[in-house]
């Protein structure tokens, strides 16, 4: 087996909590609109295809 050196760990400097909150809000918005779009699509399919 190959010889490996000791692992080096690094830590992030600072806490970018504001960016975390913005990313989470975008994710929640995307999920919300995705669900709304799928519900509308299913309603339209049920109306026009049946």
C-alpha positions in Angstrom: 0.0 0.0 0.0 1.1 3.5 -0.6 2.4 5.5 2.3 0.3 8.5 3.2 1.2 11.6 5.2 -0.9 12.9 8.0 -4.2 14.3 7.0 -4.5 18.1 6.9 -7.8 19.6 8.0 -8.9 23.1 7.2 -11.8 25.1 8.6 -13.8 27.8 6.9 -13.1 31.3 8.2 -16.1 33.3 9.3 -19.8 32.3 9.2 -21.7 33.3 6.1 -25.1 32.9 7.7 -26.8 35.5 5.5 -25.8 33.6 2.4 -27.1 30.4 4.0 -30.4 32.0 4.6 -30.7 33.3 1.0 -29.9 29.9 -0.4 -32.5 28.3 1.9 -35.1 30.8 0.9 -34.4 30.2 -2.8 -34.6 26.5 -2.3 -38.0 26.8 -0.4 -39.3 29.1 -3.2 -38.2 26.6 -5.9 -39.9 23.7 -4.1 -43.1 25.7 -3.6 -43.4 26.8 -7.2 -42.5 23.3 -8.4 -45.3 21.8 -6.3 -47.7 24.4 -7.5 -46.7 23.8 -11.2 -47.2 20.0 -10.8 -50.6 20.4 -9.1 -51.8 22.7 -12.0 -50.4 20.3 -14.5 -52.2 17.4 -13.0 -55.5 19.3 -12.8 -55.2 20.3 -16.5 -54.3 16.7 -17.5 -57.3 15.4 -15.5 -59.6 17.9 -17.2 -58.3 17.6 -20.8 -57.2 14.0 -21.1 -60.0 12.2 -19.3 
